[in-house]
Amino acid sequence: MGLDTGCGICLAWDCPGTCDANGNRTAFSATIDSTDDFSRSYNDDSLKRVTQIVQLGATGGNTDAEKRIDLTYSVDGRYDSITRFNDIAGGTSAEIATLNFPYDSLGRLTGLDYEQGDTSDLDDGKTVN
């Protein structure tokens, strides 16, 4: 069983979260064995979809690298891309990889395309049927 923090269930560790009036998570932090571990903030768009997750390391706690994830959506609400960065500032030099979601004319997911930075294609050639 997990701990209900009011905006989600936490498992095996203390993880207080903060939610807005609509129940959307806006912040989250973890403490493991009484030691601060990390804190995250969540940004939403006007449709209440998560568009950015920022993770900060804890001051005086466990060492955890800062990182960021940006999420974009197509006009019909499906994932368009998810980009991971190795710092919170983002930018091309900090980009780890981008996952793109291609769809066919009927709106079906046709694959998952990985890109690293602006140049190196990490696509494994796998498709979704």
C-alpha positions in Angstrom: 0.0 0.0 0.0 1.1 3.6 -0.6 0.5 6.9 1.1 -2.2 9.1 -0.3 -0.7 12.6 -0.4 -3.9 14.3 -1.7 -2.8 14.2 -5.4 -1.3 10.8 -5.8 0.0 7.6 -4.1 3.5 7.4 -2.8 5.3 4.0 -2.3 8.0 3.0 0.2 9.3 6.6 0.9 8.0 9.9 2.3 6.9 12.0 -0.7 4.9 15.1 0.1 3.3 16.7 -2.9 1.6 20.0 -3.6 -1.4 20.3 -5.9 -3.4 23.1 -7.3 -7.2 23.6 -6.7 -8.0 21.2 -9.6 -5.8 18.4 -8.2 -3.0 18.9 -10.7 0.4 18.2 -9.1 2.6 21.3 -9.0 5.4 20.1 -6.8 6.8 16.9 -5.3 9.7 16.1 -3.1 11.1 12.9 -1.6 12.8 12.1 1.7 14.5 8.7 1.9 15.5 7.4 5.4 15.0 10.9 6.8 17.4 12.5 4.2 16.2 15.0 1.6 16.6 13.5 -1.9 15.1 15.7 -4.6 12.3 18.1 -5.4 10.3 18.5 -8.6 8.1 21.1 -10.0 5.5 20.6 -12.7 4.2 23.1 -15.2 0.9 22.7 -17.1 -0.6 24.3 -20.2 -4.1 25.8 -20.4 -5.5 22.3 -21.0 -3.9 21.1 -17.7 -1.4 18.8 -19.5 2.0 18.6 -18.0 4.4 20.5 -20.3 7.6 20.6 -18.1 9.1 18.7 -15.2 12.1 20.2 -13.4 14.0 18.2 -10.8 16.4 19.9 -8.4 18.9 18.2 -6.1 18.4 18.5 -2.4 20.4 21.0 -0.4 22.4 19.0 2.2 20.7 15.8 1.2 21.4 12.9 -1.3 23.2 14.0 -4.4 21.0 14.0 -7.4 21.6 15.8 -10.7 19.4 18.6 -11.8 17.4 17.7 -14.9 14.4 18.8 -17.0 11.8 17.2 -19.2 9.7 19.1 -21.8 6.5 17.6 -23.2 4.7 18.8 -26.3 1.3 17.8 -27.7 -0.3 17.7 -31.1 -3.4 19.9 -31.8 -5.6 16.8 -31.0 -3.9 16.3 -27.6 -1.6 13.4 -28.2 2.0 13.4 -27.4 4.1 15.1 -30.0 7.5 15.0 -28.3 9.3 14.4 -25.0 12.7 16.0 -24.6 15.1 15.3 -21.7 17.8 17.7 -20.6 20.8 17.2 -18.2 20.2 20.5 -16.5 17.3 22.8 -15.8 18.2 25.5 -18.2 17.6 23.2 -21.2 18.9 24.2 -24.6 20.6 22.2 -27.4 23.9 21.7 -25.5 22.0 20.2 -22.5 19.7 18.0 -24.6 20.1 14.3 -23.8 17.4 13.0 -26.2 14.1 13.7 -27.8 11.4 11.1 -28.3 9.0 12.0 -31.2 5.6 10.4 -31.7 4.7 10.0 -35.4 1.1 9.3 -36.4 -0.5 8.2 -39.6 -3.4 10.0 -41.3 -5.9 8.0 -39.1 -4.2 9.2 -36.0 -2.5 5.9 -35.1 0.9 5.9 -33.6 3.3 4.5 -36.2 6.6 4.4 -34.3 8.8 6.1 -31.7 11.6 8.2 -33.1 14.6 9.0 -30.8 16.9 11.8 -31.6 20.0 13.0 -29.6 20.6 16.7 -29.8 20.1 18.1 -33.3 22.2 15.6 -35.2 22.4 12.0 -34.0 19.4 9.7 -34.7 19.0 7.0 -32.1 16.0 5.4 -33.7 16.1 1.6 -33.0 13.9 0.9 -36.1 11.1 -0.5 -34.0 7.5 0.4 -34.9 4.2 0.0 -33.2 1.6 -2.2 -35.0 
